[in-house]
Amino acid sequence: MERLIDKFPSMDLMRSEKMTFVQLIIPVESAHRAMSYLGELGLLQFRDLNDEKSPFQRTFVTQVKRCAEMSRKLRFFKDQINKASLMTFPPVSQPDIFFEDLEIQLDEHEHELIEMNSNSEKLRQSYNELLEFKIVLQKACVFLVSNHGHTVLEERELEENVYSNGGYVETPFLFEQEMRPGPSNQSGLRFICGIICKSKVVRFERMLFRATRGNMLFNQAPADELITDPISGEMIEKTVFVVFFSGEQARTKILKICEAFGANCYPVPEDISKQTQITREVSSRLADLEATLDAGIRHWNKALASLGDHLPKWMDMVRREKAVYDTLNMLNVDVTKKCLVGEGWCPIFAKTQIQETLQRATFDSNSQVGIIFHSMDAVESPPTYFRTNGFTYPYQEIVDAYGVARYQEANPAVYTTIIFPFLFAVMFGDWGHGICLLLGALFLVARQNKLSTQGNHNVQNFEYSVFYMIRLINISIRRDAHTTGLVKFREPYPFGVDPSWRGSRSELPFLNSLKMKMSILFGVVHMNLGIMLSYFNAHFFGNSVDIRYQFVPQMIFLNSLFGYLSLLIVVKWCTGSQADLYHVMIYMFLSPFDNLGENQLLWGQRPLQIVLLLLAVIAVPWMLFPKPFILRKLHNERFQGRNYGMLNISEMDLEAEPDSARQRHEEFNFSEVFVHQMIHAIEFVLGSVSNTASYLRLWALSLAHSELSTVFYEKVLLLAWGYDNFAIRLLGLVVFAFATAFILLMMETLSAFLHALRLHWVEFQNKFYHGDGYKFRPFSFALLAEDED
């Protein structure tokens, strides 16, 4: 078996890329250029050699702070451009600029914009004050003229309201003082005019009434124009008010309340001619300020448009520069030799490219000393790196969401690319709705350039669009996977099951039986594939113990029970037998020596069942007991000098990887290894039953989708179409379209996706996949996030 496996060609996608631990010794004068070139290459992951240091104790902290300050300025420019709602179109070619010159330019542009914003804010505030003054003059004039017009008419009524009490004359109320003849200053009546936000008017009036104990008269009128807030730029509704009062003490209280509520008070003369003259002067100044504001806004937009043309390039330049210094801070500084020492991981295939890149950096920086690049031994396990394309990338992300593969562990994404769409199609089970999803996917692919974001995310969005298209193509062309390919012996039909089942009484029992049995067949094949991959893992790492005492008993146990059930299902289909498979499997355990009678499907079935049952019983202690004792024996022999071979057993040290140059061998703990093996054996035995039952979700979801489709079609669309009423027909059509789009397409798609995900993560990957590795994250400019500071 092993010789046959060795003859197979190597699968690049099955295993992660072989990694090597390297060390770089970089002269100081070529360090920055070397890091820039390595960032463009993106094939070297650096290890932080300054973990014990805080960010402020590192060598290039000053340069990082400069880059962070420049990033802040660029974000300020971007916010200003977004605030102005300007569309920026960067030119085809832009002149190169040095980093130091860019820093100076950004500082100048920031001071210019801040000064322009400050001047604009002051002008806007002055404009708002004049506009409010104009509105107050117009509205307050109405209140003042109205009060003087009613003076003569109500003079007699007001005089009668003066009460005498034993020679003591009561003081009239404020509204009586206001209505008395003569100018207001002769009667001691005063007024304050102003403007306040509309939302504060009620509370403002209540506070004035309480502060003056009711000795005031409050008049209000809504402003005809909205006032622009100079800070937030929002349009605010305001209300003009006029407060009549008497006394200096009341005046002080009212002014304090106005200040507390943010109300602006303006001096309004009582003379109508003066009011008219002031209104003309305010209108003239408003016109001048409007022209000045318009000119300032045009200048501001022009400056921002000029910045917007260069902003993407500047942001990318600063982002890269900061990433370079952040990476340099991960290196050790050798002061005596004037060089930087770095360590990291790179794929073996990339060593030549990295060496050429470092040589180019040495030449371009005119350094007299070259960069030293050599491989080293490492204690920790290497990172996991899979090279992907537009087709395999989304499936690899699905697997990595569960857990990143160990170094050189079998990659489930190779099989997920085919099995995941197939299981999805089995549960979705409707080729008509699959065509709808395919059309939607094609639409997204056609518009992927418009829907995708800027920058490097274009590639990723395109990959996801291709993934959805391929997945939905599988859905549409596979049709109902339970029934495809089932043909009659003499008169074949090209599509689905026999149409005569449609509408018959036996339709649902027949389809249920068919789909349930096919779900079990798919599940047994899928789980056997997972156990086979555990063999390939053990063979690759040279772990014969796992092959003999884990792979072999697992295959025997699973196929002695559920593999035998699958065989009975196929034989029953081929022979047309009426045997009860439930009865066969139950009494295989309860009464293995009894005669099967009508339930016999094979010649020699009873002795076969006894042998399979004995094999299943033997497989359980086979998985449990031998392996811990063999591991202890090998461990003792190795330290007694009789065997110096490397013991690559995953259960002994989950953190150590088989291909690590140095292994950390802790003291062997037999009890811990035995308990771990017992848990693993019990989990597999119980999981074989539960996992097989879990594949029945293929039947359940397919049945749910088909039945929901039938209900919505017959009980909604056809029922509504039976009425000779256009409104009822239209209502039925709307309900049917809504149910199809949101329930059958959206909810059922999400449900099938999640269940297919679970079948891969739990039922398939737990047979062979540890998923406790860590991703290869190289220093690459292409992987920098747009919002990274």
C-alpha positions in Angstrom: 0.0 0.0 0.0 2.7 2.4 1.0 4.7 1.6 -2.2 1.6 2.3 -4.3 1.1 5.7 -2.5 4.7 6.7 -3.1 4.2 6.3 -6.8 1.4 8.8 -6.9 2.4 12.3 -8.2 2.8 15.0 -5.6 -0.3 17.2 -5.0 0.7 20.9 -4.5 -2.8 21.8 -3.4 -3.0 19.0 -0.9 -0.1 20.2 1.3 0.8 23.7 2.3 4.0 25.2 0.8 7.2 24.0 2.3 8.6 26.8 4.5 12.1 27.6 5.7 13.3 29.8 8.6 15.7 32.5 7.4 17.9 35.2 8.9 18.7 38.5 7.4 21.7 40.7 8.3 21.0 44.1 6.6 23.4 47.1 6.7 21.8 50.2 8.0 22.2 52.2 4.8 20.2 49.7 2.7 17.7 48.7 5.4 14.9 51.0 4.2 15.2 50.2 0.6 15.4 46.4 1.3 12.2 46.5 3.3 10.4 48.5 0.6 11.4 45.9 -2.0 10.4 43.0 0.3 7.1 44.6 0.9 6.5 44.8 -2.9 7.5 41.1 -3.2 5.3 40.0 -0.2 6.8 36.6 0.4 8.6 37.0 3.7 7.0 36.9 7.2 9.1 38.6 9.8 9.2 37.5 13.5 9.1 40.2 16.1 12.4 40.1 17.9 11.5 43.0 20.2 8.5 41.5 22.0 9.7 42.7 25.4 9.9 46.3 24.2 7.0 48.7 24.2 6.2 50.6 20.9 7.9 53.7 22.4 11.1 51.9 23.2 11.8 50.7 19.6 14.4 52.1 17.3 12.3 53.8 14.6 9.6 55.1 16.9 10.2 58.7 15.7 9.7 57.8 12.0 6.5 55.9 12.9 5.2 58.9 14.8 5.9 61.1 11.7 4.0 58.7 9.5 1.1 58.6 11.9 1.0 62.4 11.9 1.0 62.5 8.1 -1.8 59.9 8.1 -3.8 62.1 10.4 -3.4 65.0 8.0 -4.4 62.9 5.0 -7.5 61.7 6.9 -8.3 65.4 7.6 -8.0 66.1 3.9 -10.2 63.2 3.0 -12.9 64.3 5.5 -12.9 67.8 4.1 -13.3 66.4 0.6 -16.2 64.2 1.7 -17.7 67.2 3.4 -17.5 69.2 0.2 -19.0 66.2 -1.7 -16.3 66.4 -4.4 -15.6 63.6 -6.9 -11.9 63.1 -7.3 -10.4 61.6 -10.4 -6.6 61.0 -10.0 -4.6 61.8 -13.1 -3.1 59.0 -15.2 0.5 59.9 -14.3 1.7 61.8 -11.2 5.2 63.2 -10.6 7.2 61.3 -8.0 7.8 63.1 -4.7 10.2 62.4 -1.9 8.8 61.5 1.5 10.4 64.6 3.2 9.0 66.9 0.6 5.6 65.3 1.0 5.7 66.0 4.7 6.4 69.7 4.1 3.6 69.9 1.6 1.1 68.2 3.8 2.0 70.6 6.6 1.5 73.6 4.3 -1.8 72.3 3.0 -3.1 71.6 6.5 -2.3 75.2 7.7 -4.0 76.6 4.6 -7.1 74.5 5.0 -7.3 75.3 8.7 -7.0 79.0 8.1 -9.6 78.9 5.3 -12.0 77.0 7.5 -11.4 79.4 10.4 -12.1 82.4 8.1 -15.1 80.8 6.6 -16.5 80.0 10.0 -16.0 83.5 11.2 -17.7 84.9 8.0 -20.5 82.4 8.4 -21.0 83.4 12.0 -21.1 87.1 11.0 -23.5 86.3 8.2 -25.7 84.4 10.6 -25.7 87.2 13.1 -26.7 89.8 10.4 -29.3 87.5 9.0 -30.8 86.9 12.5 -30.7 90.7 13.2 -32.6 91.3 10.0 -35.2 88.7 10.8 -35.6 90.0 14.4 -36.0 93.6 13.0 -38.8 92.4 10.7 -40.7 90.3 13.2 -40.2 92.6 16.3 -41.4 95.6 14.3 -44.8 93.9 14.1 -45.1 93.4 17.8 -43.9 97.0 18.7 -46.2 98.7 16.1 -49.2 96.5 17.3 -48.7 97.5 20.9 -48.6 101.3 20.1 -51.7 101.0 17.9 -53.9 99.5 20.7 -52.8 102.1 23.3 -55.6 104.7 22.7 -58.4 102.2 22.2 -57.7 100.4 25.5 -56.7 103.3 27.7 -60.0 103.6 29.4 -60.3 99.9 30.1 -56.8 99.9 31.6 -57.5 102.8 33.9 -60.5 101.0 35.3 -58.2 98.1 36.3 -56.4 100.2 38.8 -57.7 99.2 42.3 -57.7 101.3 45.4 -57.5 99.9 48.9 -57.7 102.4 51.7 -55.7 105.1 50.0 -53.3 102.5 48.7 -53.1 102.3 44.9 -52.0 98.9 43.5 -49.4 98.9 40.8 -50.8 97.7 37.4 -49.5 94.5 35.8 -46.9 94.6 33.0 -49.4 94.1 30.2 -51.3 97.1 31.7 -48.1 99.2 31.8 -47.4 98.2 28.2 -50.9 99.4 27.1 -50.8 102.7 28.8 -50.5 105.8 26.6 -47.2 107.4 26.1 -43.8 106.1 25.3 -42.7 102.9 27.0 -39.7 104.5 28.7 -42.1 106.9 30.6 -44.1 104.0 32.1 -40.9 102.0 32.9 -41.7 99.3 30.4 -38.8 97.7 28.5 -38.4 95.0 26.0 -35.7 92.6 24.8 -35.7 91.2 21.3 -33.8 88.1 20.2 -33.9 84.7 18.4 -33.7 81.2 19.7 -33.9 77.6 18.4 -37.4 76.4 17.9 -36.9 73.3 20.0 -36.1 75.4 23.1 -39.0 77.9 22.9 -41.3 76.2 25.4 -38.7 75.6 28.1 -37.4 79.2 27.5 -40.8 80.8 28.0 -41.4 78.7 31.1 -38.1 79.7 32.6 -38.8 83.4 32.0 -42.2 83.2 33.6 -40.8 81.5 36.7 -37.8 83.9 37.0 -39.9 87.1 36.7 -42.9 85.6 38.7 -45.2 86.2 35.8 -44.3 89.9 35.4 -43.4 89.7 31.7 -45.1 89.5 28.4 -43.7 87.0 25.9 -44.4 87.3 22.1 -43.0 84.9 19.5 -43.1 84.4 15.8 -41.3 81.7 13.6 -38.4 82.9 11.5 -39.1 82.7 7.7 -35.6 81.4 6.9 -33.4 78.6 8.1 -30.2 79.4 9.8 -27.0 77.5 8.9 -24.9 76.2 11.8 -21.3 77.3 11.0 -19.8 74.3 12.8 -22.0 71.4 11.8 -23.4 72.9 8.6 -27.0 71.8 9.5 -30.0 74.0 8.8 -31.8 75.0 12.1 -35.3 76.4 12.6 -35.4 79.4 14.9 -38.1 81.5 16.5 -38.1 85.3 17.1 -39.2 86.5 20.5 -39.9 89.8 22.2 -40.0 90.0 26.0 -41.7 93.0 27.7 -40.7 93.5 31.3 -40.2 96.3 33.9 -37.2 97.0 36.1 -33.5 96.5 35.9 -33.5 93.4 38.0 -35.8 91.6 35.6 -33.7 92.7 32.7 -30.6 91.1 34.3 -32.4 87.8 34.9 -33.8 87.7 31.4 -30.4 88.3 29.8 -28.8 85.5 31.9 -31.6 83.1 30.9 -31.1 84.1 27.2 -27.4 83.3 27.6 -28.1 80.0 29.2 -30.4 78.9 26.4 -28.1 80.1 23.6 -30.6 82.8 22.5 -29.1 85.8 20.6 -30.4 89.2 21.6 -30.3 92.2 19.3 -31.0 95.9 19.9 -34.2 97.0 18.2 -35.2 100.7 18.3 -38.8 101.7 18.9 -38.7 104.3 16.2 -40.0 102.9 13.0 -37.8 105.2 10.8 -34.7 104.0 12.7 -35.8 100.4 12.2 -36.2 100.9 8.5 -32.7 102.5 8.2 -31.0 99.7 10.2 -32.8 97.1 8.1 -31.4 98.7 4.9 -27.9 98.8 6.3 -28.1 95.1 7.5 -29.4 94.0 4.0 -26.5 95.8 2.3 -23.9 94.1 4.6 -25.6 90.7 4.0 -25.2 91.1 0.3 -21.5 91.9 0.7 -20.9 88.9 3.0 -22.8 86.6 0.6 -20.4 87.5 -2.2 -17.4 87.0 0.1 -18.6 83.6 1.3 -19.3 82.5 -2.3 -15.7 83.4 -3.3 -14.3 81.7 -0.3 -16.3 78.5 -1.0 -15.0 78.5 -4.6 -11.4 78.9 -3.4 -11.9 76.1 -0.8 -13.4 73.7 -3.4 -10.5 74.4 -5.8 -7.9 73.7 -3.1 -9.7 70.5 -2.1 -10.0 69.4 -5.7 -6.3 69.9 -6.2 -5.6 67.8 -3.1 -8.1 65.1 -4.1 -6.1 64.4 -7.3 -3.0 63.4 -5.3 -4.7 62.1 -2.2 -4.8 58.3 -3.2 -1.1 58.3 -4.1 -0.1 60.2 -1.0 -2.1 57.9 1.3 -0.6 54.8 -0.3 2.9 56.3 0.0 2.4 57.1 3.7 0.8 53.7 4.4 3.7 51.9 2.9 6.3 54.1 4.6 4.7 53.4 8.0 4.5 49.6 7.3 8.3 49.7 6.4 9.2 51.3 9.7 6.8 49.1 11.7 8.6 46.1 10.2 12.1 47.6 10.9 11.0 47.9 14.5 10.7 44.1 14.6 14.4 43.7 13.8 17.3 43.8 16.2 19.9 46.6 15.9 23.5 45.6 16.1 25.2 48.9 17.1 28.8 47.7 16.8 28.4 46.3 13.4 25.9 49.0 12.2 23.4 46.5 10.8 19.9 45.1 11.5 19.2 41.5 12.2 15.9 40.0 11.2 14.3 36.5 11.3 11.3 35.1 9.6 9.6 32.5 7.4 9.4 32.3 3.7 8.4 29.6 1.2 11.2 27.5 -0.2 10.3 28.4 -3.7 10.6 32.1 -2.9 14.2 32.0 -1.7 15.7 32.8 -5.1 13.3 35.7 -5.6 14.1 37.1 -2.1 17.8 36.9 -2.8 17.5 38.7 -6.1 15.4 41.4 -4.4 18.0 41.9 -1.7 20.8 42.1 -4.2 18.8 44.8 -6.1 18.2 46.7 -2.9 22.0 46.6 -2.1 22.8 47.9 -5.6 20.2 50.7 -5.6 21.3 51.9 -2.1 25.0 52.0 -3.2 25.9 50.0 -0.1 29.5 48.6 0.1 28.3 45.6 2.1 25.8 43.1 0.8 22.8 41.7 2.7 23.3 38.3 4.2 20.4 35.9 3.7 20.6 32.3 4.9 18.5 29.5 6.3 18.4 28.5 10.0 16.9 25.9 12.2 13.8 26.9 14.2 12.0 25.6 17.3 8.5 26.7 16.6 6.4 25.2 13.8 6.3 27.0 10.4 3.2 28.9 9.3 0.7 27.5 6.8 0.6 28.9 3.3 -1.6 27.8 0.4 -1.3 29.4 -3.0 -4.9 30.1 -4.2 -6.5 31.5 -7.3 -9.9 33.0 -8.0 -11.6 29.6 -7.9 -10.0 28.0 -4.8 -9.7 31.2 -2.7 -13.3 31.3 -1.3 -13.2 27.6 -0.5 -9.9 28.0 1.3 -11.5 30.8 3.3 -14.4 28.5 4.3 -11.9 25.9 5.6 -9.8 28.6 7.4 -12.9 29.9 9.1 -13.0 26.6 11.0 -9.3 26.6 11.7 -6.0 27.0 9.8 -4.4 23.7 8.8 -1.3 22.5 10.5 2.0 22.8 8.6 1.9 20.3 5.8 -1.5 18.8 7.0 -3.9 17.6 4.3 -5.9 20.5 3.0 -9.7 20.0 3.0 -10.3 22.9 0.6 -9.2 20.6 -2.3 -12.3 18.5 -1.8 -14.5 21.3 -0.6 -14.3 22.9 -4.1 -16.3 20.0 -5.5 -18.2 18.5 -2.5 -19.5 21.7 -1.1 -21.5 22.8 -4.2 -22.7 19.2 -4.6 -24.1 19.0 -1.0 -25.6 22.5 -1.4 -27.4 21.3 -4.6 -28.6 18.2 -2.8 -30.3 20.3 -0.1 -31.5 23.0 -2.4 -32.9 20.5 -4.8 -34.6 22.7 -7.3 -33.2 23.4 -10.7 -35.7 26.1 -11.5 -34.8 28.2 -8.5 -31.1 27.3 -9.2 -31.5 29.1 -12.6 -32.8 32.2 -10.8 -29.8 32.2 -8.5 -27.5 31.6 -11.5 -28.9 34.7 -13.2 -28.4 36.7 -10.1 -24.8 35.6 -9.8 -24.1 36.4 -13.5 -25.5 39.9 -12.9 -23.2 40.4 -9.9 -20.2 39.1 -11.9 -21.1 41.5 -14.8 -21.2 44.5 -12.4 -18.3 43.4 -10.2 -16.2 46.4 -11.2 -18.9 48.9 -10.1 -19.9 47.0 -6.9 -16.4 46.3 -5.7 -14.5 48.8 -3.6 -11.3 50.6 -4.6 -7.8 49.3 -4.2 -6.8 45.7 -3.7 -10.3 44.6 -2.7 -11.2 44.5 -6.4 -9.4 41.2 -6.9 -11.0 39.7 -3.8 -14.5 40.8 -4.7 -14.0 39.4 -8.2 -12.9 36.1 -6.7 -16.0 36.0 -4.5 -18.2 36.8 -7.5 -16.6 33.9 -9.5 -17.1 31.7 -6.5 -20.8 32.4 -6.3 -21.2 31.9 -10.0 -19.5 28.6 -10.0 -21.4 27.4 -7.0 -24.7 28.5 -8.4 -23.8 26.8 -11.8 -23.4 23.6 -9.8 -26.8 24.2 -8.3 -28.6 24.8 -11.6 -27.0 22.1 -13.7 -27.0 19.4 -11.0 -30.8 19.8 -10.6 -32.2 17.7 -7.8 -29.2 15.6 -7.0 -31.3 12.9 -5.4 -33.1 12.1 -8.5 -30.7 12.8 -11.4 -29.7 9.7 -13.2 -32.4 7.4 -12.0 -33.8 5.9 -15.2 -36.0 3.0 -16.1 -34.5 -0.2 -17.3 -36.3 -0.3 -20.6 -37.6 3.2 -21.3 -35.2 5.7 -20.0 -36.2 9.3 -19.3 -33.5 11.9 -19.4 -34.4 14.0 -16.4 -35.5 13.3 -12.8 -37.6 10.5 -11.5 -40.4 8.8 -13.3 -43.2 11.5 -14.0 -45.9 9.0 -13.2 -45.0 9.4 -9.5 -46.2 13.0 -9.7 -49.5 13.5 -8.0 -49.9 9.9 -6.9 -50.6 8.8 -3.4 -47.2 7.1 -3.2 -45.2 10.2 -4.3 -44.2 11.4 -0.9 -43.4 8.0 0.7 -41.4 7.0 -2.4 -39.4 10.3 -2.5 -38.8 10.2 1.3 -37.5 6.7 1.1 -35.3 7.5 -1.9 -33.9 10.7 -0.5 -33.3 9.3 3.0 -31.3 6.3 1.6 -29.3 8.4 -0.8 -28.4 10.8 2.1 -27.0 7.9 4.0 -25.0 6.7 1.0 -23.5 10.2 0.5 -22.7 10.5 4.2 -20.9 7.1 4.4 -18.8 8.0 1.3 -18.0 11.4 2.7 -16.9 10.1 6.1 -14.8 7.3 4.4 -13.0 10.0 2.4 -12.2 11.8 5.7 -10.8 8.7 7.3 -8.7 8.0 4.1 -7.2 11.5 4.4 -6.2 10.6 8.0 -4.2 7.8 6.4 -2.5 10.1 4.0 -1.6 12.4 6.8 -0.1 9.6 8.9 1.8 8.3 5.8 3.1 11.7 5.0 4.5 12.3 8.5 5.8 8.7 8.7 3.5 7.8 11.6 2.9 4.1 11.4 1.3 4.0 14.8 -1.6 6.1 13.7 -2.0 4.0 10.6 -2.1 0.7 12.4 -4.0 1.6 15.5 -6.2 4.5 14.4 -6.9 4.4 10.6 -7.4 0.6 10.3 -9.9 0.2 13.3 -11.8 3.3 12.3 -12.3 2.0 8.7 -13.4 -1.4 10.1 -15.8 0.1 12.6 -17.5 2.5 10.2 -17.9 0.1 7.3 -18.9 -2.8 9.5 -22.0 -1.0 10.5 -22.8 1.9 8.1 -20.9 0.6 5.2 -22.9 -2.6 5.5 -26.1 -0.6 5.7 -25.1 1.2 2.4 -24.5 -2.2 0.8 -28.0 -3.3 1.8 -29.5 -0.2 0.4 -27.8 -0.7 -3.0 -28.8 -4.4 -3.1 -32.4 -3.7 -2.2 -32.6 -1.2 -5.1 -31.0 -3.6 -7.5 -33.2 -6.6 -6.5 -36.4 -4.8 -5.8 -36.7 -6.6 -2.4 -39.3 -5.7 0.2 -36.9 -6.3 3.1 -37.2 -4.0 6.1 -33.7 -2.5 6.6 -34.7 -1.1 10.0 -35.5 -4.6 11.2 -32.2 -5.9 9.7 -30.0 -3.4 11.5 -31.8 -3.5 14.8 -31.8 -7.3 15.1 -28.2 -7.4 13.9 -27.4 -6.2 17.4 -30.3 -7.7 19.4 -30.5 -11.2 17.8 -27.5 -11.8 15.5 -28.1 -15.6 15.4 -31.8 -15.6 14.4 -33.0 -16.4 11.0 -33.6 -13.3 8.8 -36.5 -14.8 6.9 -38.1 -12.3 4.4 -35.4 -9.7 5.3 -32.6 -11.7 3.8 -31.0 -9.8 0.9 -27.7 -11.7 0.4 -26.5 -15.3 0.4 -24.7 -15.9 3.7 -26.0 -12.6 5.1 -26.4 -14.0 8.7 -22.8 -15.1 9.1 -21.6 -11.9 7.4 -23.5 -9.9 9.9 -22.0 -11.9 12.8 -18.5 -11.3 11.4 -19.1 -7.6 10.9 -20.5 -7.2 14.4 -17.5 -8.9 15.9 -15.1 -6.7 13.9 -17.0 -3.6 15.1 -16.7 -4.8 18.7 -13.0 -5.6 18.3 -12.3 -2.2 16.6 -13.2 -0.3 19.8 -10.4 -1.7 22.1 -8.1 -1.7 19.0 -8.5 2.1 18.9 -8.3 2.5 22.7 -5.5 0.3 24.2 -2.5 -0.4 22.0 -1.5 3.1 21.0 -0.8 4.6 24.5 1.3 1.5 25.5 3.3 1.6 22.2 4.0 5.3 22.6 5.3 4.7 26.1 7.5 1.9 24.9 8.9 3.9 22.1 9.5 6.8 24.4 11.4 4.7 26.9 13.5 3.0 24.2 14.5 6.3 22.7 15.9 7.7 26.0 17.6 4.4 26.8 19.7 4.8 23.6 18.2 1.9 21.7 16.3 4.0 19.3 17.3 7.5 18.3 14.6 8.0 15.7 12.3 11.1 15.9 8.9 10.3 17.3 6.4 12.3 15.3 3.2 11.6 17.2 0.6 14.4 17.1 -1.1 13.3 20.4 2.1 13.8 22.4 2.6 17.4 21.8 0.0 19.3 19.9 2.2 22.3 19.6 5.2 20.5 18.1 5.1 19.9 14.3 6.7 16.9 12.6 8.8 19.0 10.3 10.2 21.3 12.9 14.0 21.3 12.9 14.0 20.9 16.7 11.3 19.2 18.7 10.4 20.0 22.3 10.0 16.7 24.0 8.4 16.9 27.3 8.3 14.1 29.9 6.0 11.4 28.8 2.7 11.4 30.7 1.0 8.0 30.2 -2.2 8.9 31.9 -2.7 12.0 29.9 -2.0 10.1 26.6 -4.4 7.3 27.6 -7.2 9.7 28.6 -6.7 11.6 25.3 -6.9 8.3 23.3 -9.9 7.2 25.2 -11.7 10.4 24.5 -10.7 10.2 20.8 -12.0 6.6 20.6 -15.3 7.3 22.3 -15.8 10.4 20.2 -15.3 8.4 17.0 -17.6 5.6 18.1 -20.5 7.9 19.1 -19.7 10.3 16.3 -20.1 7.6 13.7 -23.8 7.2 14.7 -24.5 10.9 15.1 -22.6 11.9 12.0 -24.4 9.4 9.8 -27.7 10.6 11.2 -26.6 14.2 10.6 -26.4 13.5 6.9 -30.2 13.0 6.9 -30.4 16.8 6.8 -29.7 16.3 3.0 -33.1 14.6 2.9 -34.9 17.0 5.3 -33.9 20.2 3.6 -34.6 18.8 0.1 -38.0 17.7 1.2 -38.7 21.1 2.9 -37.8 23.0 -0.2 -39.8 20.8 -2.6 -42.9 20.9 -0.3 -42.7 24.6 0.2 -42.5 25.1 -3.5 -45.5 22.9 -4.0 -47.5 24.7 -1.3 -46.8 28.2 -2.6 -47.6 27.1 -6.2 -50.8 25.2 -5.6 -52.2 26.9 -2.5 -51.3 30.5 -3.5 -50.8 30.9 -7.2 -53.2 28.3 -8.6 -55.8 29.0 -6.0 -55.8 32.7 -6.7 -55.8 32.1 -10.4 -59.0 30.1 -10.1 -60.9 33.3 -9.2 -62.3 35.4 -12.0 -61.2 38.5 -10.3 -58.2 40.6 -11.4 -57.5 41.9 -7.8 -57.4 38.5 -6.3 -55.1 37.2 -9.1 -52.8 40.1 -8.7 -52.7 39.6 -4.9 -51.9 35.9 -5.4 -49.2 36.7 -7.9 -47.6 39.2 -5.5 -47.7 36.8 -2.6 -46.2 34.0 -4.7 -43.4 36.3 -6.0 -42.6 37.5 -2.5 -42.5 33.9 -1.1 -40.3 32.7 -4.0 -37.8 35.6 -3.7 -37.5 35.9 0.1 -38.3 32.4 1.4 -37.4 29.9 -1.4 -34.4 31.8 -2.8 -33.0 33.8 0.1 -33.8 31.9 3.3 -33.5 28.4 1.7 -30.2 29.4 0.1 -28.8 30.6 3.4 -30.1 27.4 5.2 -28.6 25.1 2.6 -25.3 27.0 2.8 -25.1 26.8 6.6 -26.0 23.1 6.6 -23.4 22.2 3.9 -20.9 24.2 6.0 -21.7 22.1 9.1 -21.4 18.8 7.2 -17.9 19.8 6.1 -16.7 21.3 9.4 -18.1 18.6 11.8 -18.9 15.4 9.9 -16.0 15.5 7.4 -13.1 17.5 8.8 -13.2 16.0 12.3 -11.9 12.7 10.9 -8.5 14.0 9.9 -8.2 17.8 10.4 -6.7 19.4 13.4 -6.9 23.0 12.2 -4.6 24.4 15.0 -2.0 26.0 12.7 -1.5 29.7 11.9 -1.6 31.5 8.6 1.4 32.7 6.7 1.1 36.5 6.9 4.0 38.0 4.9 5.1 41.6 4.9 3.3 42.8 1.8 2.1 46.2 0.6 -0.8 44.5 -1.2 -2.2 43.2 2.1 -2.2 46.6 3.8 -5.7 47.8 4.8 -6.9 51.1 3.5 -7.7 52.4 7.0 -4.5 51.1 8.6 -2.6 53.8 10.5 
